[in-house]
Amino acid sequence: MNSYNSKTVSRIIGILPRVIDYWDRTNFIKPSISEASGYGSVRLYSFTDLIQFRVAKFLRDRGLSLQKLRKSLNFLRKHLPEIEKPLARLRFLTDGETIFVLTNKNSEIIDTLDNGQCVLIIAIESLVKELEGKTSQMATEKTYSVTVSKRKFNVILHPDLESGGYWVECPELSGCSSQGDSVEEALDMIKDAIQGHLELEEELKKERIAKRKAA
C-alpha cells in the first residue's frame, strides 16, 4: 500500500499543509496509515484519504463551508454507519448551499442539510482517475543531466512519497546520492555531492601517487 505524507498530499491535492494539519486535529480527515504522535512524527495517508481530500476540496471550491461539510459528514456517519469514509465512498451533489448524497439506490437522494436544490454532481470516478494519474506521475523516477566541474553526469531522481521530497543518485559514482524537498533542491544537492565525491577521489589519487613516490 502506498502512503503519502502531508507534504505530498499538499502537492497532489493543492491545499496548504496547515489545512491538512487542522483537518487532522479537528477530526475532519485523519490519516489512515499513521497519525502524528509527537515532535518529529509523520502523518501518513492512504489513497482513499487522498480521495477524501480531493472531494472535500471540490466541495469547498464550490462554496460549501467547512461547517456545512462537517455537519453533512456527521449526518452520514449517523445514518450510514456501515460506510467508514463517506467522502471517498459516496456520490455527492451540491448547489453551493447544501450537500446531497446518492445512495446505492440511484433513485434515492439524501439531503444532508435538509434544504436547497441539487444542480451539480461530483463525478467520483473522474476524481479517482485524476488522483491515480497524479500519484503515478509523482512516483515515476526521472533522469536528469547535471554539469559539475565541466563534466556531465546523469542522475536519477526518485520521489519519496512517504517522507516527502526526493532522493537522487548518480549511478556513475558509487554511493553518491542526496535528497531535497523539491526537484530543484535535490538537483542542487546532488551537484554538491558529486563535487564532494570528485574532490575525495582527487585527494585519494594524490595520496596514492605520494605513496608510490615514497616507496
Backbone torsions as a table, in degrees:
resi	resn	phi	psi	omega
1	MET	NA	127.1	176.0
2	ASN	-72.5	147.1	176.5
3	SER	-129.1	153.1	-173.6
4	TYR	-135.0	127.2	178.2
5	ASN	-83.1	176.0	-174.3
6	SER	-59.1	-39.0	-179.3
7	LYS	-63.7	-41.2	179.3
8	THR	-68.9	-42.2	176.5
9	VAL	-58.2	-42.6	-180.0
10	SER	-58.8	-44.3	-179.2
11	ARG	-68.1	-39.9	-177.0
12	ILE	-71.5	-45.6	-173.3
13	ILE	-86.6	-32.1	-177.8
14	GLY	88.0	35.8	174.8
15	ILE	-124.6	156.6	-176.1
16	LEU	-72.4	146.3	177.1
17	PRO	-56.1	-34.9	-179.3
18	ARG	-67.1	-29.1	176.2
19	VAL	-69.3	-42.6	177.6
20	ILE	-60.1	-44.3	178.8
21	ASP	-61.5	-44.3	-178.9
22	TYR	-65.5	-43.0	179.9
23	TRP	-64.1	-32.3	176.2
24	ASP	-70.4	-51.4	-175.7
25	ARG	-63.3	-26.1	-179.9
26	THR	-100.5	14.0	174.2
27	ASN	61.6	29.6	176.7
28	PHE	-83.8	-57.4	172.0
29	ILE	-133.0	112.4	-177.5
30	LYS	-105.4	151.1	179.3
31	PRO	-67.9	133.6	-177.5
32	SER	-81.7	-28.7	-172.3
33	ILE	-91.2	-48.0	-178.1
34	SER	-152.4	124.9	178.9
35	GLU	-90.7	156.9	175.6
36	ALA	-66.0	134.1	-176.7
37	SER	-129.7	26.7	179.6
38	GLY	133.7	179.1	-176.9
39	TYR	-59.3	130.6	178.1
40	GLY	88.5	-10.0	178.8
41	SER	-79.7	162.0	-174.3
42	VAL	-124.4	133.5	171.5
43	ARG	-78.1	134.0	177.4
44	LEU	-124.2	122.8	-176.6
45	TYR	-105.8	152.7	177.2
46	SER	-93.4	173.7	177.0
47	PHE	-64.2	-35.8	176.2
48	THR	-60.9	-38.4	176.1
49	ASP	-62.3	-39.3	178.1
50	LEU	-59.1	-41.0	178.4
51	ILE	-61.1	-42.6	178.4
52	GLN	-59.6	-45.9	178.5
53	PHE	-60.2	-43.5	-176.5
54	ARG	-65.7	-41.8	178.2
55	VAL	-65.6	-43.2	179.1
56	ALA	-61.0	-43.0	178.6
57	LYS	-64.7	-40.4	177.9
58	PHE	-57.6	-47.8	-179.2
59	LEU	-66.9	-40.4	178.5
60	ARG	-63.6	-39.9	179.5
61	ASP	-66.3	-21.8	178.8
62	ARG	-92.4	11.0	172.5
63	GLY	99.7	1.3	179.2
64	LEU	-77.9	130.5	179.3
65	SER	-75.3	157.5	177.8
66	LEU	-62.5	-33.7	178.4
67	GLN	-61.8	-42.4	179.0
68	LYS	-68.4	-37.6	177.8
69	LEU	-62.3	-44.2	179.2
70	ARG	-62.4	-43.0	-179.1
71	LYS	-62.5	-40.9	179.5
72	SER	-65.2	-43.8	-179.7
73	LEU	-64.9	-39.4	177.3
74	ASN	-61.8	-39.4	177.8
75	PHE	-61.7	-47.4	-177.5
76	LEU	-66.0	-40.5	179.6
77	ARG	-65.0	-30.0	179.6
78	LYS	-78.6	-43.5	-174.1
79	HIS	-93.1	-18.8	177.2
80	LEU	-130.0	63.3	-174.1
81	PRO	-65.0	-19.1	-179.2
82	GLU	-73.2	-15.0	179.9
83	ILE	-96.7	108.7	-171.4
84	GLU	-70.0	-42.7	-177.7
85	LYS	-125.6	84.5	-173.8
86	PRO	-55.8	-38.2	-176.9
87	LEU	-62.8	-26.5	-177.9
88	ALA	-100.2	-9.6	-171.9
89	ARG	-113.6	-21.1	-174.1
90	LEU	-109.6	163.5	177.0
91	ARG	-101.0	128.1	-173.8
92	PHE	-111.0	149.9	172.1
93	LEU	-129.5	148.7	177.7
94	THR	-149.7	151.4	172.8
95	ASP	-113.7	13.2	-177.6
96	GLY	89.0	-10.2	-180.0
97	GLU	-116.0	-37.2	-179.7
98	THR	-134.7	173.8	-179.8
99	ILE	-124.3	127.5	176.2
100	PHE	-109.7	152.2	179.4
101	VAL	-129.4	132.4	173.2
102	LEU	-87.6	127.5	177.5
103	THR	-84.4	-175.2	178.9
104	ASN	-68.1	-10.5	170.6
105	LYS	-96.9	111.6	-173.1
106	ASN	-57.9	-23.8	-178.1
107	SER	-84.9	-9.0	-175.7
108	GLU	-101.9	122.5	179.5
109	ILE	-120.8	130.6	177.6
110	ILE	-101.6	124.7	173.2
111	ASP	-90.4	107.5	-173.2
112	THR	-77.0	-11.0	179.7
113	LEU	-120.8	2.4	175.2
114	ASP	62.1	32.8	174.5
115	ASN	-162.8	173.2	175.3
116	GLY	83.1	175.7	178.2
117	GLN	-132.6	139.6	-175.9
118	CYS	-81.6	137.3	177.1
119	VAL	-135.8	-6.5	-175.4
120	LEU	-140.5	132.8	177.9
121	ILE	-113.0	138.1	177.3
122	ILE	-85.9	121.1	178.1
123	ALA	-84.7	91.5	-177.2
124	ILE	-57.5	-39.7	-178.2
125	GLU	-58.5	-40.8	-179.9
126	SER	-67.0	-39.6	179.4
127	LEU	-65.7	-38.8	179.1
128	VAL	-64.2	-44.7	179.0
129	LYS	-62.3	-39.0	177.9
130	GLU	-61.2	-45.3	180.0
131	LEU	-66.8	-39.1	178.2
132	GLU	-61.2	-39.8	178.3
133	GLY	-65.4	-43.2	-178.7
134	LYS	-67.7	-44.4	-178.6
135	THR	-68.2	-37.1	177.6
136	SER	-64.2	-41.2	179.3
137	GLN	-65.1	-41.3	-178.9
138	MET	-69.3	-28.9	-176.9
139	ALA	-84.0	-5.3	-176.6
140	THR	-86.5	128.4	177.5
141	GLU	-74.3	150.4	-179.4
142	LYS	-132.0	150.3	179.1
143	THR	-104.7	132.2	178.5
144	TYR	-124.1	159.7	174.8
145	SER	-112.7	128.1	178.5
146	VAL	-124.2	153.0	179.8
147	THR	-114.3	125.0	179.5
148	VAL	-134.2	125.8	-179.0
149	SER	52.3	43.7	177.8
150	LYS	65.8	13.1	175.8
151	ARG	-112.9	143.1	178.4
152	LYS	-97.5	136.7	179.0
153	PHE	-130.1	138.5	171.5
154	ASN	-87.4	129.9	178.4
155	VAL	-123.7	151.1	-178.7
156	ILE	-112.2	124.0	-178.7
157	LEU	-98.9	126.8	-179.6
158	HIS	-116.9	120.1	173.8
159	PRO	-66.2	139.9	176.6
160	ASP	-110.5	91.9	-173.8
161	LEU	-67.6	-28.8	-176.4
162	GLU	-81.7	-45.7	-178.4
163	SER	-91.1	-16.9	-177.0
164	GLY	88.3	155.9	178.9
165	GLY	78.1	-152.9	-174.6
166	TYR	-142.7	153.6	166.8
167	TRP	-122.8	147.2	-171.3
168	VAL	-136.9	142.6	-178.1
169	GLU	-131.3	155.0	175.5
170	CYS	-115.1	98.4	-175.9
171	PRO	-57.4	-28.1	-178.0
172	GLU	-67.0	-27.0	-179.0
173	LEU	-114.4	107.1	-174.8
174	SER	-56.1	126.6	176.7
175	GLY	79.7	4.6	-178.0
176	CYS	-89.6	111.0	-179.1
177	SER	-151.3	165.8	178.0
178	SER	-160.2	-170.2	-179.1
179	GLN	-153.8	168.1	178.4
180	GLY	-167.4	159.3	-179.1
181	ASP	-74.3	-25.4	179.8
182	SER	-129.8	168.4	178.0
183	VAL	-59.5	-46.3	-178.1
184	GLU	-61.2	-44.1	-179.3
185	GLU	-66.1	-41.2	-179.9
186	ALA	-62.5	-40.8	179.2
187	LEU	-68.5	-37.7	176.0
188	ASP	-64.4	-40.4	-178.3
189	MET	-68.1	-37.9	179.6
190	ILE	-70.3	-30.5	174.7
191	LYS	-61.5	-44.1	177.9
192	ASP	-62.7	-41.2	-179.6
193	ALA	-65.0	-40.1	178.8
194	ILE	-64.9	-43.5	179.2
195	GLN	-59.5	-43.7	178.7
196	GLY	-64.6	-38.6	179.2
197	HIS	-64.3	-43.4	-179.9
198	LEU	-66.0	-40.2	178.9
199	GLU	-64.7	-39.1	178.8
200	LEU	-66.0	-42.0	177.6
201	GLU	-60.3	-40.2	-179.8
202	GLU	-66.2	-41.1	177.9
203	GLU	-61.6	-45.7	-179.8
204	LEU	-64.8	-36.4	178.2
205	LYS	-63.7	-43.7	178.7
206	LYS	-63.2	-39.6	179.2
207	GLU	-63.9	-41.7	179.8
208	ARG	-64.1	-41.4	179.1
209	ILE	-63.9	-43.3	-179.7
210	ALA	-62.9	-38.1	179.9
211	LYS	-67.9	-41.1	179.7
212	ARG	-63.7	-40.1	178.9
213	LYS	-66.7	-39.0	-179.3
214	ALA	-67.8	-30.8	179.5
215	ALA	-75.1	NA	NA
